[in-house]
Amino acid sequence: MVEATRVEDLLRELAPQVLGVLVRRYGRFDACEDAVQDALLAAAGQWLRDGVPDHPRAWLVTVAARRVVDEVRSDAARRRREQTAAALAGLHPDAPAPELPCEEDDSLTLLFLCCHPAVTPASQVALTLRAVGGLTTAEIAAAFLVPEATMGARISRAKRQIRAAGATFALPPVPERSERLTVVLQVLYLVFNEGYAATSGERLVRPDLAAEAIRLTRMLHRLLPDDGEVAGLLALMLLTDARREARTTAAGDLVPLGEQDRGRWDAQLVAEGSALVSSALAQPGVGPYRLQAAIAALHDEAVGTSSTDWEQIAALYAVLERVAPNPVVSLNRAVAVAMTDGPAAGLALLEPLDEGPLAAQHRLPAVRAHLLELAGDLSAARAQYVLAAQRTASAPERRYLLGRADALAASGA
């Protein structure tokens, strides 16, 4: 039996590559995406039982191609493709996949295809997270704070819209590329966040997703080296990922920022990220990724929590809240304000969030618990830690939150 985690990581890595091959061949995004999902399901069962084949990518391409061929055969308007498609589907599963020109850029091309202007911005993000990032519909729904059924319908609609628009599998021309860039950056940001702090499951960190987001963002930065927001996003990812090894214990439990061993942070990534921040801030304009990267740099360059420039961080969050209003930004600003003006000031900033999309999520009671603990209201803090633990789908986060609650209970709270 093959280790399930190894198969899962491999399938997540190969999924966008296989989808890129199929879309390049057949030009039918919706049919190809469905076919890849079927192939992934087949592989998950067979590879766990029989072992990973010698050429896993070719195996997936072949199985998915057969699914596309079946779809083509049922479409009378595309019968002219049948002979070629059937020949392609005759490949043996273990045969090496034929090399394609510019294969290295397939994922980036796929990324821009998912952000086609025929698709609404919210659906562009959802579809790209599914097709390029490899997230499940449930994970995407959690990232958007919407029900899974709603997200599933959104993804299906986006695939239909791309097909109806007759989109081709190629990087868009420069003017159109600029228009899609905002959504592309948001997608990469969400994929990285899911990799750095998984919304569900036993693992706090999913390095495969974080690495894929960084890889794609590096590609985008090479394509647009003078764009300050692209550089800012890459810097934010590197500065955040630099802390990854210190974020968990050997048992996989969460270690909060203030308790991390900063000697375990990746100094090379910190240096690269800090240099990118300087470059990004030198570009015209002010954008959310540059601001977040500047905040991350202040954290990474500090020796410890007590020496962190919280006043500057709070000021940057105030600017970020104006540039890109978001309840998570407001949540983070409350923490920074609590570090400069006291926990009561931070708690006051949390009150408006009780009526927003974070009201039913675990983040809000988790932060409130932390600030209540700083304020000395240990009983209320314990209740909020328990509430946050009940709401999170992440096992490491749940253990940490319950651990904090238990510690307060032991102290008599």
C-alpha positions as CSV (number, residue, x, y, z in Angstrom):
1,M,0.0,0.0,0.0
2,V,1.3,3.5,-0.9
3,E,1.1,6.2,1.7
4,A,-2.0,8.2,1.2
5,T,-0.3,11.6,1.8
6,R,2.2,10.9,-0.9
7,V,-0.5,10.1,-3.4
8,E,-2.5,13.1,-2.4
9,D,0.5,15.5,-2.8
10,L,1.4,14.0,-6.2
11,L,-2.1,14.3,-7.6
12,R,-2.3,17.9,-6.4
13,E,1.0,18.6,-8.2
14,L,0.0,16.9,-11.4
15,A,-3.6,18.0,-11.7
16,P,-2.9,21.5,-13.3
17,Q,-0.2,20.0,-15.6
18,V,-2.6,17.3,-16.9
19,L,-5.4,19.9,-17.3
20,G,-3.0,22.1,-19.3
21,V,-2.1,19.3,-21.6
22,L,-5.8,18.4,-22.3
23,V,-7.0,22.0,-22.8
24,R,-4.1,22.6,-25.2
25,R,-5.0,19.5,-27.1
26,Y,-8.8,19.7,-27.2
27,G,-9.7,23.3,-26.3
28,R,-12.7,22.3,-24.2
29,F,-12.0,23.6,-20.7
30,D,-15.2,22.4,-19.1
31,A,-15.0,18.8,-20.5
32,C,-11.2,18.6,-19.8
33,E,-11.6,19.8,-16.2
34,D,-14.4,17.2,-15.5
35,A,-12.2,14.6,-17.1
36,V,-9.2,15.4,-15.0
37,Q,-11.4,15.2,-11.8
38,D,-12.5,11.7,-12.9
39,A,-8.9,10.7,-13.5
40,L,-7.8,12.0,-10.1
41,L,-10.6,9.9,-8.4
42,A,-9.5,6.8,-10.3
43,A,-5.9,7.4,-9.5
44,A,-6.6,8.0,-5.8
45,G,-8.1,4.5,-5.5
46,Q,-5.9,2.5,-7.9
47,W,-2.5,4.0,-6.9
48,L,-3.2,3.5,-3.2
49,R,-3.9,-0.2,-3.9
50,D,-1.5,-1.0,-6.7
51,G,1.2,1.6,-6.3
52,V,2.1,4.7,-8.3
53,P,2.8,4.0,-12.0
54,D,6.2,4.7,-13.5
55,H,4.8,7.6,-15.5
56,P,2.0,9.0,-13.3
57,R,1.5,12.1,-15.4
58,A,1.1,10.1,-18.6
59,W,-1.3,7.7,-16.7
60,L,-3.5,10.7,-15.8
61,V,-3.4,12.2,-19.2
62,T,-4.4,8.9,-20.8
63,V,-7.3,8.2,-18.5
64,A,-8.5,11.8,-18.7
65,A,-8.2,11.8,-22.5
66,R,-10.5,8.8,-22.7
67,R,-13.1,10.7,-20.8
68,V,-12.8,13.6,-23.1
69,V,-13.0,11.3,-26.1
70,D,-16.3,10.0,-24.7
71,E,-17.5,13.5,-24.4
72,V,-16.4,14.3,-28.0
73,R,-18.2,11.3,-29.3
74,S,-21.5,12.4,-27.8
75,D,-21.2,15.9,-29.4
76,A,-22.3,15.7,-32.9
77,A,-20.9,19.2,-33.7
78,R,-17.4,18.0,-32.9
79,R,-17.3,14.7,-34.7
80,R,-14.4,15.9,-36.8
81,R,-12.2,15.6,-33.7
82,E,-13.1,12.0,-33.0
83,Q,-10.4,10.2,-35.0
84,T,-7.5,12.2,-33.6
85,A,-8.8,12.1,-30.0
86,A,-9.4,8.3,-30.2
87,A,-5.8,7.9,-31.4
88,L,-4.5,10.0,-28.5
89,A,-6.5,7.9,-26.1
90,G,-4.8,4.7,-27.3
91,L,-1.6,5.5,-25.3
92,H,-0.7,2.9,-22.7
93,P,-1.1,4.4,-19.2
94,D,2.6,3.8,-18.4
95,A,3.9,5.3,-21.6
96,P,5.8,8.6,-21.3
97,A,3.7,11.6,-22.2
98,P,4.7,13.4,-25.4
99,E,6.5,16.6,-24.8
100,L,4.7,19.8,-25.6
101,P,6.2,23.2,-26.5
102,C,6.3,25.8,-23.6
103,E,5.1,23.1,-21.2
104,E,6.7,25.0,-18.3
105,D,4.2,27.9,-18.8
106,D,1.1,25.7,-19.0
107,S,0.1,26.4,-15.4
108,L,0.4,30.1,-15.9
109,T,-1.6,30.0,-19.2
110,L,-4.2,27.9,-17.4
111,L,-4.3,30.5,-14.6
112,F,-5.1,33.3,-17.1
113,L,-7.6,31.2,-18.9
114,C,-9.5,30.7,-15.6
115,C,-9.6,34.5,-15.2
116,H,-11.3,35.0,-18.6
117,P,-13.4,38.2,-18.7
118,A,-16.5,36.2,-19.6
119,V,-16.5,34.9,-16.0
120,T,-17.4,37.0,-13.0
121,P,-14.5,37.9,-10.7
122,A,-15.7,35.7,-7.8
123,S,-16.1,32.8,-10.1
124,Q,-12.7,33.4,-11.7
125,V,-11.1,33.0,-8.3
126,A,-13.1,29.9,-7.4
127,L,-12.4,28.2,-10.7
128,T,-8.7,28.9,-10.6
129,L,-8.4,27.6,-7.1
130,R,-10.0,24.4,-8.3
131,A,-8.2,24.0,-11.6
132,V,-4.8,25.4,-10.8
133,G,-4.5,25.3,-7.1
134,G,-6.1,21.9,-6.7
135,L,-8.3,22.9,-3.8
136,T,-11.6,21.0,-3.2
137,T,-14.9,22.8,-3.5
138,A,-15.3,22.6,0.3
139,E,-11.9,24.3,0.9
140,I,-12.7,27.1,-1.6
141,A,-16.1,27.6,0.0
142,A,-14.4,28.0,3.4
143,A,-12.0,30.6,1.9
144,F,-14.9,32.6,0.6
145,L,-17.1,32.1,3.7
146,V,-20.0,30.7,1.6
147,P,-21.8,27.3,1.6
148,E,-20.2,24.4,-0.4
149,A,-23.3,24.0,-2.6
150,T,-23.1,27.7,-3.6
151,M,-19.5,27.4,-4.5
152,G,-20.1,24.2,-6.5
153,A,-22.7,26.0,-8.6
154,R,-20.4,28.9,-9.1
155,I,-17.5,26.7,-10.4
156,S,-19.8,24.8,-12.8
157,R,-21.2,28.1,-14.1
158,A,-17.7,29.5,-14.7
159,K,-16.7,26.5,-16.8
160,R,-19.8,26.9,-18.9
161,Q,-19.0,30.6,-19.4
162,I,-15.5,29.9,-20.6
163,R,-16.7,27.3,-23.1
164,A,-19.4,29.7,-24.4
165,A,-16.8,32.4,-24.8
166,G,-14.7,30.2,-27.1
167,A,-11.6,30.9,-25.1
168,T,-8.3,29.6,-26.4
169,F,-5.5,28.1,-24.5
170,A,-2.9,30.8,-24.8
171,L,-1.6,33.8,-22.8
172,P,-3.9,36.8,-23.5
173,P,-2.5,39.9,-25.2
174,V,-0.8,42.5,-23.0
175,P,-3.8,44.9,-22.5
176,E,-6.2,42.0,-21.6
177,R,-3.5,40.4,-19.4
178,S,-3.4,43.6,-17.3
179,E,-7.2,43.5,-16.8
180,R,-7.1,40.0,-15.5
181,L,-4.1,40.5,-13.2
182,T,-6.1,41.6,-10.2
183,V,-8.0,38.3,-10.1
184,V,-4.9,36.3,-10.8
185,L,-3.1,37.9,-7.8
186,Q,-6.1,37.2,-5.6
187,V,-6.2,33.6,-6.6
188,L,-2.5,33.1,-5.9
189,Y,-2.9,34.8,-2.5
190,L,-5.7,32.5,-1.5
191,V,-3.9,29.4,-2.7
192,F,-0.9,30.3,-0.7
193,N,-3.0,31.0,2.4
194,E,-4.6,27.6,2.2
195,G,-1.1,26.1,2.0
196,Y,0.3,28.1,4.9
197,A,-2.7,27.6,7.2
198,A,-5.0,24.8,6.0
199,T,-8.7,25.5,6.7
200,S,-9.4,21.8,7.5
201,G,-7.7,18.5,8.2
202,E,-4.9,17.2,10.4
203,R,-2.1,19.3,9.0
204,L,-1.7,22.9,9.8
205,V,0.6,23.5,6.8
206,R,0.3,22.1,3.3
207,P,3.7,22.9,1.8
208,D,2.7,21.6,-1.7
209,L,0.1,24.4,-2.1
210,A,2.3,27.1,-0.7
211,A,5.2,26.0,-3.0
212,E,2.9,26.0,-6.0
213,A,1.6,29.5,-5.2
214,I,5.2,30.7,-4.9
215,R,6.2,29.0,-8.1
216,L,3.3,30.5,-10.1
217,T,4.0,34.0,-8.5
218,R,7.6,33.8,-9.5
219,M,6.6,33.0,-13.0
220,L,4.2,36.0,-13.0
221,H,7.0,38.2,-11.6
222,R,9.3,37.2,-14.4
223,L,6.5,38.1,-16.8
224,L,5.8,41.4,-15.2
225,P,9.0,42.4,-13.3
226,D,8.0,46.1,-13.0
227,D,4.6,45.5,-11.4
228,G,4.7,46.6,-7.8
229,E,1.8,44.4,-6.7
230,V,3.2,41.3,-8.3
231,A,6.5,41.9,-6.5
232,G,4.6,42.7,-3.3
233,L,2.7,39.5,-3.4
234,L,5.8,37.4,-4.0
235,A,7.5,39.2,-1.1
236,L,4.6,38.5,1.2
237,M,4.6,34.8,0.3
238,L,8.4,34.5,0.9
239,L,8.4,36.4,4.2
240,T,5.5,34.4,5.4
241,D,6.8,31.0,4.2
242,A,10.1,31.8,5.9
243,R,8.4,31.1,9.3
244,R,6.9,27.7,8.2
245,E,9.4,25.4,10.0
246,A,8.8,27.2,13.3
247,R,5.0,27.3,13.1
248,T,4.5,23.7,14.3
249,T,6.0,21.4,16.9
250,A,7.5,18.0,16.0
251,A,4.0,16.6,16.7
252,G,2.4,19.0,14.2
253,D,0.9,21.3,16.9
254,L,0.5,25.1,16.2
255,V,3.1,27.5,17.6
256,P,1.8,31.1,17.6
257,L,4.1,33.9,16.2
258,G,5.0,35.3,19.6
259,E,6.3,31.9,20.8
260,Q,8.2,30.8,17.7
261,D,11.9,30.1,17.6
262,R,13.0,32.8,15.2
263,G,16.3,31.1,14.7
264,R,14.4,28.5,12.7
265,W,13.1,31.1,10.3
266,D,14.6,30.8,6.8
267,A,17.0,33.8,6.7
268,Q,17.4,33.4,2.9
269,L,13.7,33.8,2.3
270,V,13.5,36.7,4.7
271,A,16.4,38.5,2.9
272,E,14.8,37.9,-0.6
273,G,11.4,39.0,0.6
274,S,12.7,42.1,2.3
275,A,14.6,43.1,-0.9
276,L,11.4,42.6,-2.9
277,V,9.4,44.8,-0.5
278,S,11.9,47.6,-1.0
279,S,11.6,47.2,-4.8
280,A,7.8,47.0,-4.7
281,L,7.4,50.1,-2.5
282,A,9.6,52.0,-5.0
283,Q,7.0,51.4,-7.7
284,P,4.2,54.0,-8.3
285,G,1.0,53.5,-6.4
286,V,0.0,51.8,-3.2
287,G,-1.6,48.3,-3.2
288,P,-2.8,45.7,-0.7
289,Y,0.0,43.2,-1.4
290,R,2.8,45.7,-1.0
291,L,1.2,46.9,2.3
292,Q,0.9,43.3,3.6
293,A,4.4,42.5,2.5
294,A,5.7,45.6,4.4
295,I,3.9,44.4,7.6
296,A,5.4,40.9,7.1
297,A,8.8,42.4,6.8
298,L,8.4,44.3,10.1
299,H,7.5,41.0,11.8
300,D,10.4,39.1,10.2
301,E,13.1,41.7,10.8
302,A,12.2,42.0,14.6
303,V,14.3,40.1,17.1
304,G,11.1,39.3,19.1
305,T,7.5,40.3,19.8
306,S,8.6,43.0,22.3
307,S,10.9,44.6,19.8
308,T,8.4,44.5,16.9
309,D,7.4,48.0,15.6
310,W,3.7,47.6,16.4
311,E,3.0,51.3,15.9
312,Q,4.1,51.1,12.3
313,I,2.2,47.8,11.8
314,A,-1.0,49.4,13.2
315,A,-0.5,52.4,10.9
316,L,0.0,50.1,7.9
317,Y,-3.1,48.1,8.7
318,A,-5.1,51.4,8.9
319,V,-3.9,52.3,5.4
320,L,-4.7,48.7,4.2
321,E,-8.1,48.9,5.7
322,R,-8.8,52.0,3.5
323,V,-7.1,50.7,0.4
324,A,-8.7,47.2,0.5
325,P,-11.5,47.0,3.2
326,N,-11.7,43.4,4.5
327,P,-12.9,42.0,7.8
328,V,-9.7,39.9,8.2
329,V,-7.7,43.1,7.8
330,S,-9.8,44.7,10.5
331,L,-9.2,41.7,12.7
332,N,-5.5,41.9,12.3
333,R,-5.5,45.7,12.8
334,A,-7.3,45.1,16.1
335,V,-4.4,42.9,17.3
336,A,-1.8,45.5,16.3
337,V,-3.8,48.3,18.0
338,A,-4.1,46.2,21.2
339,M,-0.3,45.9,21.2
340,T,0.1,49.7,21.0
341,D,-3.0,51.1,22.8
342,G,-3.9,48.2,25.1
343,P,-6.3,45.2,24.7
344,A,-9.4,47.3,25.5
345,A,-8.7,49.4,22.3
346,G,-8.3,46.2,20.3
347,L,-11.5,44.6,21.7
348,A,-13.5,47.7,20.8
349,L,-12.4,47.3,17.1
350,L,-13.7,43.8,17.1
351,E,-17.3,44.7,18.0
352,P,-18.3,45.8,14.4
353,L,-17.1,42.4,13.1
354,D,-19.8,40.6,15.0
355,E,-22.3,41.5,12.3
356,G,-20.1,40.6,9.3
357,P,-19.0,37.4,7.5
358,L,-16.6,36.5,10.4
359,A,-19.4,36.3,12.9
360,A,-19.8,32.5,12.5
361,Q,-16.1,31.8,11.9
362,H,-13.4,30.7,14.4
363,R,-11.0,33.6,13.7
364,L,-13.1,36.3,15.5
365,P,-13.5,34.4,18.9
366,A,-9.9,33.3,18.7
367,V,-8.6,36.8,18.5
368,R,-11.2,38.0,21.1
369,A,-10.0,35.3,23.4
370,H,-6.4,36.4,23.0
371,L,-7.2,40.0,23.7
372,L,-9.4,39.2,26.7
373,E,-6.6,37.1,28.1
374,L,-4.2,40.1,27.7
375,A,-6.9,42.2,29.5
376,G,-7.0,39.8,32.4
377,D,-10.6,38.6,31.8
378,L,-9.6,35.0,31.9
379,S,-13.1,33.5,32.3
380,A,-14.4,35.3,29.2
381,A,-11.2,34.4,27.4
382,R,-11.6,30.7,28.1
383,A,-15.2,30.7,26.8
384,Q,-14.0,32.4,23.6
385,Y,-11.2,29.9,23.1
386,V,-13.7,27.0,23.5
387,L,-16.1,28.7,21.0
388,A,-13.3,29.2,18.5
389,A,-12.2,25.5,18.9
390,Q,-15.8,24.4,18.1
391,R,-15.8,26.4,14.9
392,T,-12.5,25.5,13.3
393,A,-12.1,22.5,11.0
394,S,-8.4,22.5,11.5
395,A,-7.3,19.8,14.0
396,P,-4.0,21.6,14.9
397,E,-5.8,24.9,15.5
398,R,-8.5,23.1,17.6
399,R,-5.8,21.5,19.8
400,Y,-4.1,24.8,20.3
401,L,-7.3,26.6,21.2
402,L,-8.5,23.9,23.6
403,G,-5.0,23.9,25.1
404,R,-5.3,27.6,25.8
405,A,-8.7,27.1,27.3
406,D,-7.5,24.2,29.5
407,A,-4.5,26.3,30.7
408,L,-6.9,29.1,31.8
409,A,-9.1,26.6,33.5
410,A,-6.1,25.2,35.4
411,S,-5.3,28.8,36.5
412,G,-8.7,29.1,38.1
413,A,-10.5,31.0,35.3
